[in-house]
Each structure stands twice: as C-alpha cells, then as structure tokens.
Amino acid sequence: MTELTTTALAFVQHRMRAMGQWLNGLALEWFLTGLTLVALVVGWLLERNGVAGWPLFMAYTVAFVAGGSLALINGLTLLWKEHQLDVDLLMVAAALGAAYIGHPAEGAVLLFLFSLSNALQTYALDRNRRAIEALLDLRPPVATVRQGEAWVTRPVEEVQVGQIILVRPGERFPLDGVVLQGTSEVDQAPITGESTPVLKEPGAQVFAGTVNGTGALEVRVTRRVEDTTLAKIVRLVEEAQATKAVTQRRLEAFEQKYATFVLLGAVVIAAALPALLGYAFEEAFYKAMLWLVVASPCALVISTPASILAALAHAARRGVLIKGGVYLEHLADLKAVALDKTGTLTSGKPRLTHFEPLVEGTARDALLRQIAALEAHSEHPVAQAIVRAAQEQGLTWEDPEQVQAIPGRGVEGEVEGMRLWVGNLRLFRERGVNPPPALQDRLAELEAQGQTAVLAYAPEGGQWLALIAVADALRPAAREAVAQLKALGVRVVMLTGDNERVAASIAAQAGVDEFVANLLPQDKVTAVERLVAKYGPTAMVGDGVNDAPALAKATVGIAMGGAGTDVALETADVVLMGDDLKMLPYTMRLARKARRVITQNIAFALGMIVVLVVSAFVADLPLTLGVLGHEGSTVIVVLNGLRLLRSGA
C-alpha cells in the first residue's frame, strides 16, 4: 500500500510537470490560478442567471481542481513522506468544507486567492534565485582562443587551463586567468564590489564576468568554466540560501505544532458550538472552516526566509558572500570586531624602508642578497618586502641550505657557507642572545615611527650583520571603516604579531578602540576567546589563510580579499571578495536591517492572525474577507522582505 501510494503521488506530480512543459513554458502555477479564476467567474455568472445542475457543478469542480490540486499533492506528499502537516492541507480542507455545506463559491474564492498567493510567493522568492543566476549571465558564452598563429572563437566550455585567450576593449572576461600581455583597467564590481576600475598588467589576476577597459589583454587561462570564481560565488550563495537561520528553523518547528492545533481547533469548533451554544451544524461548520483559514500561519512561516534570501542575494551582488542565514543573524548581534593588522587594516605589502649594514666594510648588496635568499623561503609580509627590494635592485641568489621558517619570530639557514638568523627580538631573546643597548635603542627608534624592525645575525661569529626595517601603510579606507564600525556601537580591536610600538602607531592611525600586540598565530585564538568572553558575539577579520584558527573560533569568521582565493572562499563564514574594508560595516548594517524586517514581518503576521480570529468570532467576518486578509498578509510580508533585494544598507 505504501509503495502504491508513493507511486501514485509521483505519477500525478510527473503528469503535472509534463502538463507544464506542454504549456510551452508558461508557469504551471500561473496557468492553474488563471483557470481557477475563469471557472470561478463562469460559476458565478451561472448562479446569477439561475443556471444550476451539471453546468454549475462542472464550473466549480474545475475551479476546485485547478486551484487546489497542487496544494493537495504537496500537502499529501509532505504528510506521507515526512509525517508533517502544513498549511496547504488546511486550505484545501477549508475549501472542501465550504463546498460540503453549500458554499462552493466561497470555497472556490478561497482556492483562487490561495493559489494566487502561492504563485506570487513563488515569483517573488524566485527573484532571489534569478538575482544570483544573473551573475552567470555576465560570463560570455564564447572566448577568443589562440590556435597556432590564429585567433579562433570557441565555447567557454571547450577552453582548457593553460590556453591563451584574447579579451578586447569593452569585452567581458570569459574565464579566470593571468595577464600575459597588455595593460588595461578592469571593472571588477561584479566579483569584488569595487566601485573603481583596477589596473591590470602582466602577472595580474583577472576574473570571469569582469569588464575589460580600453586595452586589449592576452590572458592565460587558470581555471575551467565550472571552477571560476564567478561559478563558485553562485554555488556558495545557492548553498547559503539552503542553510536555514535559527529563527527560520524555530518557525518551521512551530508551524508543525501550530498547524495541528488549528486542525484540532476546527474539529472542536464544529462539535462544540452546536453542543454548547446551540448553533446549527451548518453555521458551526462554516465557523470551523473560517477558523482554518484565518488562524493558518502562512504569513508567519514565510516571513523569515523571504527576508533572509533577499539579504543574501543583495550582499552577493555587492561582493560579499554570507554563507547562510545563521551568519546573517550573528552579524546583526556582533558586539566586537577583531581586525588582523597585516593585510586587513594595512595593505599587506610592506616596503623596505631601512637597511643598515652593521659590520664596517660589508657590501650592502652582498648582504641584502644573502638575507633575501633566506627570506624567500618565508611567507611573512616582512620577508616578502625584503625579497621584493632585492629583486627590484636586480639581485639574484642560489637556494640556501637547511632553511627553517620560525612562525612569529623569523627565519634561519645557511647561505654561501654562513649560518644566518634573521628575525625580531623575540627570536634572539628566546635563544639567549641580546643585542647591544645601542642597537636596541635603534630598534626602538624605528618601531616608534611605526616601522617593523628585524636583525640579521651570524651565530657562529657572534656578529650583528644588519638592521632592517619595513613599513606597511594603512589602507586608505581603514580609518573610515573603523569609524563606521564604532558608530554602529561595536568595539573594534586590532590583533597583530608586531611589537607594542608598531602596533600602537598603526592603532592610532586607524582609530581602533584597543589593540593586542606580540601575538603568535595560536595566540590570536586565545585573544578572540577573551573578546567573546568580555564583550559577547565577536567577529574575526583576517586573510582567511594565516588567520584560519582565529576565524574558526570567532562567532563569525570574515575573510578579506577572497576573490580568487580558494581557502578564503571555503573556510570563512563571510567573505569580502574585494579589499574594501568599508564593506564590513555595510554588511553589518544589512544584517541589522534584515533583522528589523524579519521582526516587522513576524509582528505583522501574528497581529493579523489575532485580528482575523477575533473578527471571525466577534464581528461575523465572512469567509471571503477572511481569505483576503490571510492571503493579503502573506503577500505583504513577502514584498516587505524583498525590499532587502534592492535597498542598500
């Protein structure tokens, strides 16, 4: 019996889908809604002209079948497979009950308005999906690919990694890649949300869906069409929309209990009014059907997902990926934000500002070459600044031996037969080696200027070889972003592995409330835990790679500059695709606005239920007006939620 029933339901659903295809693409819901209206009008005209019998019966039968078939199938499927009672069955039961007591017209009106409401909801919520899928339309269907000495047009699906494509002025990039030849400014707004074009030169990364400026670019493809950053954005947002917020899950759990309560209430009303108050059965049954309509929680259940999906879609179009409604709710509750210094508050690309050999007669270039050979094996921004400076001066080197990067301290190894240590004071003090007081004073002087200073040391000869300093500039938008966060009532804290002096200088420039310095990567986790305990829900903002443990420990982990960075896209709860720190306060404002809209929707939906229920039993509200109030409130909360799709935060 179970298999037979399941097969029957599947067959009916299959025939419905086939019918929708037969209608040449016209949406099945809209078709059935229109058919319900036509049949309802025909039935009403027949009644007005005194026509009864089979014509009238057939008109209302068509109205009931067209208006209630989808709801009945969906309701029975949910009841059979998941043992859950939903609003669809309540509405169908109310319509059939109205017909049973001789009010087929009101039952048909109920089904028409219910069908119309569902069609409007489907259309409205589908706008969220189409808003995201529209991103894929940004990607050209074909690419101009080099084939030998010629350029040929190929579908993007056929282009392989490593092939060379040509992007002419004004064209969109069909795939992700790296620029080989040419210079141009590129509009990256669809991916990163950046408002101004970005200069692209050989070696720069470009993304599918972005728009080329005035120069032709030759690009080596780095990702196939299904692996582009654009495709990943769409996939992640679709997954996020399937992730339910806490409020949504609670409302859905409430719906099951409440729907059962409504159904049992209808039975009690139909039985109790005749027995206790002397109502006629027909009148009591009518009241029971009215109760089914006005007490149903349609608007309440749809109030949250409509708002959350709209907010997620709006954020994605601005270059912010929020991986689910639960993180949107957490963003609205934040009391503190921890900002990593390097790469978040600062540009993350420090420049060499001071290089001072400490041994008289030492050739500067030779010493810089040796130190750069070691630092080339470190990922730290200070090391990268030293390597860039050496490369800009045309220096080259061979690979050193026994190289070891020491996180949060420095690097050591053997270069040209000499053992070298390069690092901060912590490295040397932990090894029992202290610089002379005069050298420590020079370090302090540089650090007081906001520079990060390191030393080069030869342990075998006990010689201090060089004093090196680099400086990382504050992002142009950092101070404004911090000010906006503070205006939202959020405590802003900077976390850094730099020393107190450098941290204090950057913190003063950025305007943060407080800072914590001298942190190793594992120390940032402890720092985030303390912030959560002290202030409450806390976000950690970092690069999504080095800060992964701290991102995971925070209430919300936010990665900066995630465009093209797989680790950032996969690990963080929220990804700011561009490097614009001002998108952080924007995202928080959007989350708070979404929470306000959800609160408005829930309050309105509950208020309408109370008003309709009271009116039904105090003011003799007719079923038709009950249906209008019920379905109208559902449409209103959906449209209110969809405001988040257009309005900025």
N, C-alpha and C positions, 0 to 999 in steps of 0.2 A: 504493500500500500504506500509506504514511504517513497519507494523508487518511482512508482506510478505517478504520485502527486508531484514530485520534483520534476519528472519528465514532462508532465502536463504544463506546469508553470514555465519551464524552459521553452517548450514548444510555442506557447502563447507569446512569450517575450520575443522569440525568434520571428514569429509572424508579424508582430508589431514593428520590429526593426525592418523586416522586408517591406512592409507597407510604407514605412518612412522613406526607404530608397525608391519605391515605386512612385512616390510623390515628387520625384525629380529634385530632391534636396530640400524641399520645404519641411521645416521643423515639424516633427510629429505632434509635439505638444500644442503648437500654434494651430495646426490643422484641426486637431480634435477640439480645441477650445472654440474655434470658429464654427465647427459643425454643431457643437453644443448650443451655441447662440442661435444658429439658424433654426435648429429643431425646436428650441425654446420659443422663438418668435412664431413659428408655424403653429405650435400647440396653443399659444396664447390667442392667435388670430382665430383658430378653430373654435376655441371656447367662446370668444366674443361673438361669433356668428352662430352659436348654438349647435355646432357640429360635435357630436360625441361618437362613441363606439370605436371601431378599429382605427380610423384615421387619427383620432386624438391619442389613442393608446400607442400607435406606432410613432407618432411625433415625440411623445415624451420618452418612449423606450430608446429612440435614437439619442435623445438628449442625455439620458442616464448612462447609456453605454459609452458614448463619446466622452462625456465629462468625468465618468468615474472609473473607466477601465484601467487606465494607467495607475491611478491611486490604489485601486483594489489589488492589482497584480503586485505592485511594490509592497503594499501592506501585508499581503498574504505571504510573499516571499520572505520578508523580514520576520514575520511571526513563525513561519515554518522552519527556517534555517537557523535563526538566532533566538527564537522564543522571545521576541521583543514586540511590544505593542506600540504603534506610532500613530501620529495624527491622521495619516491617510485613511486608516480604517475607521477612525472616529467620524470623519466627514462622510464617508460612504454610508456608514451605519445611520447617521442623522438623515441623509437624503432618502435612503430606503424607508426609514421610519416615517418620514413626512409623506411619502407616497402611500404607505400602508394605511395611514389614517385619512386618506383622501385629499392630500395636498401635494399632488405631483408637481404643480407649477413651482411651488416654493422649493421642493427638493431639486428640481432642475436648475432653478436660480442658484441654489447653494453650490451645486456641482459646477455650474458655469463660472461663478466667481472664484471658487476654489481652484479650478483648472486654470483660469486666467491668472490668479495669484502665483501659482506654481510656475507658469510659463514666464511671468515677469521675473520671478526669483531666478529661474534658470538663466534667463537672458542677462540679468544684472550680474550674477556671480560669474557668468561666462566672460564678462568683460575683463575680469581679473586675469583669467587664463589667457585671453587674447592680448591683453596688455603685455604679458610676458612673451607669448609666442610672436608678437610683433617684432621683438628683438631679432628673431631669426630672419625676418624679412629684410633686416639690414644687411644680411650677408648676400653678396651677388651669387647667382646660380652658376656662373662660369668664371674661369680665370684665364688670363693670357700667359701661356707657359712657353718657356724656351725649349725648342726641339731642334737640336743641332744649331744651325745659324739662323733659324727662322723662329718667329713667334706664332703660336697657334692657340686657338680658343678651345678649352676643354671644360667639361662639367667639373665643379669643385670636388665632387665625389671621386673623380679619377686622378686627382693630383696627389702625388706621393711626397712624403717627407724627403727633403733634400733637393727637390726640383726648384728651378728658378722661375719666378713669376714677375710680370711687369704690371705695375699699378700706375696708370696715367693720372695727370692732374684732374682733380674733381671726382675720381672714381673711389669706390669703397674697397677696402682690403677684403679679399675673399677668404683668406686664411691667416693664421698666425705665422709670423716669421721674423727674420733678422735682416735688416737692410744691408745690401752688398754695395750698391752704387746709388748715388744721387742724394740730394738734400731737399727736404720739404717740411712744411709744418702740417701736422696731422690733428684733426679734430677727434679726440678720444672720448668725448662726452658719453656715447652710448655704453662704454665699458667702465670708465673711471669716474664719470660725472664731472670731469674738469671742464670749466667754462671757457678756457682759452686754449688755442691750439698748442701742440707740443712739437718742438723742433726734433726732426729725425735725421740722423746722419748715419754713415756706415757703422755697423755694430749695434745700432739701436733696435729695440724690440718693437714690433707692430702687431696689432690685433685685428682679427676679422671683425667686420662691421664698422670699423672706424673710417673716417673720410680723409682721403689724401688732399693736400693743398695744391700749390702751384707747380711743384716739381715732380718729374717722373722718377719712380723708385724701382730698382730691381731688388727683389726680396727672395731670400732662400727660405723655403717652407720648413717650419719646425714642428708643425702638428697637422695631422689629418683633420678633415672637416668635422668629424664627430668628437675630436679631442680639443677643439679650440676653446679658448677662454670664454667666448660667447656661448658656445654649446654647454659648457659647464655651468655658466651662470643660469641658463634656462633650466637645466636639470636640477640644480641645487634649489632654485626658487620653487620648482614644482614639488620637490621633496619637502621643502619648508611648509608649503601650503597644505600638505597632507599631515603635518605634525600639529596636533591639537594643543591649544593653550589649556592651562589649568581651568580657567573659567568655562571654556567650552566643554571640557570633559565633565565638569560638575553639572552643567546644564543638561547635557545628554543623559547623565545618570538620573538627574531629577525628572527628565521627560518620561522615562520608563515608569517610574513610580506615580508620577502625576497623571499620565495617560490612563493607567489602571484605575486611579482614584476617580477620574472623570467618567470612565465607563461604568464603574460600580455606582457612582452617584446618579447616573441616568437611570439605572435599574431601580435604585431606591426611590427616586422621584416618581417614576412611573407607578411604583407599587404603593408608596406611602401617601401620596396626595389623595387617591380615591379612598384609601382605608381610613386615614386620619382626618382629612378635611372635606371629604365628600365630593371631591372633584369627579367629573365624568372621566371615564377611561381615556377617551379621545383627547380631552383637554390636558389630562395629566401626561399622556404620551407625547403630546405636542411640546409641553414644557420640558420633558426629558430630552427631546431632540434639540430644542433650543439650548438647553444646558450643554449638550455635546458640542455645539458649535461655539458658544461664547466662552466656555471655560477651557477650550483647547489651547495648548501653549505654542502654536505655530510661531508667532512673532518672538516669543521668548527664546525659543531654540535657535532661530536664525539670527538673532541679534548680535551674537559674538562672532561667528565665522565670517559673516558679511564684512564686518569692520576689520578683522584681522587680515583677511585675504587682500582687501583693498590697500591696507597699510604696507603689507609685504611687497605688493606689486609696485606701489608708488616709490618705496625705498629702492627697489631694484633698478628702476628707471633712472634714479639719481646716483647710481654707482655704489649702493650699499646693499649687501646681502645679509639678511636676517634669517637665520636657519630655523624658523618656526615661531609659532605664536607664543610659546612659553618664554622665549628670549625677548620677544617684544614686551611681554608683561614685566619681565625682570628689568628691562631698560627703563621702564616707567617708574620703577621702585628704587633706583640707584640713589645712594646717599654719598658715595665717594667714588672717585675715579683715580686709579693709579696709572701714571704715564711713564713708560720707559723713556729715558732721555735720548739715547743714541738711536737715530732713525725714526723717532716719533716726535719728540719736541724739537730735535735738531734734524738737519738734512741727512745725517748718517754718512756723510762723505767728508770727513775732516781733511784739512790740508796741512802739510808740513810747514810750520811757522818758524822753527828754530832748530838748527843743527850745529852743535858746537863740539869739535874735537877737543878732548881734554889732555891728550898727550902731545907735547910740543914736537913739531916736525912731522906729525901724521898727515898724510894726504887726505883731504876731505873726501874726494870722490872714491878713493880706495876703501875708506872706512864705511861710507854710505853704501857702497856696493856689497860689502860683507854683511852689514846689518840687514840690507834689503833681501839678501839671499836667504837669511833665516826667516824674516818676516813674511816672505812669500808663502810660507807654509802655515800661516795663521790666518783665520777668518776675521780676526778682530778689526774694527774700523781703524784703530791706531796703526796697526800693522799695514793695512791696505793703503793708508795715507803715505807711509814711508816708502812702500813699493812704488806707488804712483809717482812720487817725487823722483825716485831713482830712474824710473822709466822715462820720465819727461826730460831728464838730463842725458838720455841715450846710454845709460849704463846697462851692462849685461853681466850675468853671473852663471856659474855652474851650480848644480844642486849640492847643497851641503849634506853632511852625514849626521846620523844619529839625532835628527831633529825631533824635538818634543815641544808641542804647544801646551802651556800650563794655563788652564782657564782662569781668568780673573787676575792673572799675575804677569805672564809674558811668554817668552819662548827661549829655548836653549838648543845648542847644537854645535857641530864642528864645521868651520868654514876655512878653507885654504890652510888646513892643518892647525887652526887655532880654535880653542874652545871659547864659546861666547855665551853670555847670558844677556838678554835684553828684556827689561820689564820695569814694573813700578816698584816703589819702596817695599811693598808687601813681599815681593819675590825675594829681595835681598835680606830683609829682616828675618823672614822665616828660615833662611839659610845661615843666619848668624853673621851676615855681612852688612855693616852700616857705612853709608857714605860719610865722608868728612863733613864737619859742620858747615864749612863754606859752600860745599856742593848742595847740602840740604837747604841752605838759605837760597841758593839759586833756583832750586826746585820750587820752593815756597813762593818765590817771587813770580815765577811763570804761572804757577797754579792760581795765584791771587788775581792774575789777569784773565782767568777763565780758560787757560790752556791745560791740556793734559800732557804731563812730562814723564818721560821714561829715561832710563840709563842703560848704557851698554858697558859690560864688564867682562874682563878676561880673568877667570878664576885661577888659572894656572900661574899667572904672573901677578895676580892681585892688583891689576891696573883698571882704573876707571877710564873708559875709552871715549865716551861721548855722552853729551846731554842733548836730548831730543825732545821737542815739544810739537804738538799738533793742536789745532783748534777746530771745533765743529760749530758751524754757525746755526743759530736758532732759525727754525722755519719762519718764513715771512708771516704765515697765518697763525703761528703758535700763540702769541700773546692774545690776539683777538679771540681765538678758540677757548683759551683758558678763562678769559673774562666772561665769555658766554656761558661756560660751564658753571662758573661761580654765581652768575646771575640766576641760574636755574636752582640755586641752593645746594650745589654739590661741592663736597670737599675735594680739592684737587691736590694730589700728592705725586711728586716726581721720584722715581726709583732709578738708581744708577750705580754702576760699579766704580765710577770715578771717585776721587778723593773729595773731602769736605769742601776744599776751596773751589775746585772746578764746579762741583755741584751747586754751591752757594751762588756762584756767578751766574750760571745758567738759570737757576731757580729765580733769581732776582729779575733777570731779563724776561722770563716767561710769565712771572707774576703768580706762581703757584702758591698754595697755602703753606705747604711744608715739603721737605724732601728727606730722603734717606739715602746716604752715600755708602761707598765701600762695600757694595753688595756683590757677592758671588752669585752665579745663576741660581744655585739652590737657595740662597738667602732671600731671593725675591719671593719665593713661595711662602716663606715664613713672614715676610713683610706684608704680603697680601692677606694672609690669615689674621695678622694683627689688625689690619684695617677693617676686615669684616667684623671682627670681634668688637672693635672700638666704635665704628660708625654704622655698621649694618651692611646691606647689599652693596657690593663693590665691584666695579669693572676694572679689568686689567687691559691696558692698551699697549701692544708691542708689535714686533715684526712677524709674529706667527711662527718663527723658527726657533731662535735662541730663547725666546720667552715662553715656549710651549708649556713647561710645567706651571708657571705662574698663571698663564691664560686658563689652564685647566682648573686651577684651584679657585679662581675668582668666580663670583656669581655670574658674570658674563665675561667671556674672553673675546677681545676685539683685536683683529689683526689689521695693521696699516699696510696700504700699498699691495693688495692681494692680486692685482692684475698680473696674470702670467705666473703666479707663484702657487704651485700645486699644494705645498704644505700649508700655506695660509688658508687656501680655499677649503682644505679638508679638516684642519684642526680647530679653527676658531668658531665661536658661536655667531659672531658678527664679523663681516669682512668689509672694510672700507677699501674699495677697489683702487681708488686713486690715493695720492699722498696728501690730500687736502684735509688737514686736521679739523677744519670747520665743519666737516660732515659729521663729526662726533656729536656736538650739541644739536645739530639738525636732527640726527637720529633719535636723540633723547626727547626732543620736542615732539617729534612724530609719534613716538611711543606714548607719551603723556596725552597727546591729543586723541590717539586711538583708545586709550583707557577712558577718557571723558566721553567719547562717542559710545563706547560699549556700555558705560554706566547710564547714559541717557536712554539708550535702547532698552536696557533691562527695566529701568524705571517706567518708561513709557509702556512697554509690553505688559508689565504687571498691573499698571494703573488701568489700562484698557480692559484687562480681564475683570478687574474688580468692578469697573463701571458697567460693563456689559452684563455681568452676572447679576448685579443689583438691579439694573434696568429690566432684566428678563423677568424678575420675580416681584418687583415693586411697581414698575411702570408698564407692565404687559408689553414689553418690546416684541414686535413681530419678528419672525424668523428671518425675513428678508433683510431687515435692518441689522439684525444680529450678525448675519453673514457679511454684510457690508463693513460693519465695524471690525469684525475679526480679520477679514482678508485685507481691509484697508490698513490696519495697524501693521500687518506683516509686510506689506509693500513699503510703508513709511520707514520701518527700521532698516530694511534693505537699502533703500535710497539714502538714508542718513549715513549708513556705513560706507556707501560708495563715495561719499564726499571725500573720503581719505584718498581715493584714487586720483583726484585732481588737485585738491587744495594742498599747498605746501605747508610745511611745519613751521 
